[in-house]
Amino acid sequence: MIRMTIKVFLTINVVSGRARDIRDKIKSFQEVRLVCTIDHGTFDVVAFVEIESLEDYRTFSIDKVGKLPYIEDYTSFITLDG
């Protein structure tokens, strides 16, 4: 059985003035490959995540990202290729 890594773009909106705090916390997660704050745009923080399965991503999303302070909302874009 071939295992493929799940690749996800994670976009986050945070409480005003807290984007860098969230960026630093997200950056510390082992699943995160890249994280950036956005100066002007729809989202405040964008991260690229690689993870082993959809179930692992669900756990990551709920147990790690969802429990961070200052997050107003987040959306996941799971890639189909790449």
Secondary structure as UniProt FT lines:
FT   STRAND          6..14
FT   TURN            16..17
FT   HELIX           19..27
FT   TURN            30..31
FT   STRAND          32..37
FT   STRAND          45..51
FT   HELIX           54..59
FT   HELIX           60..65
FT   TURN            66..67
FT   TURN            69..70
FT   STRAND          71..78
//
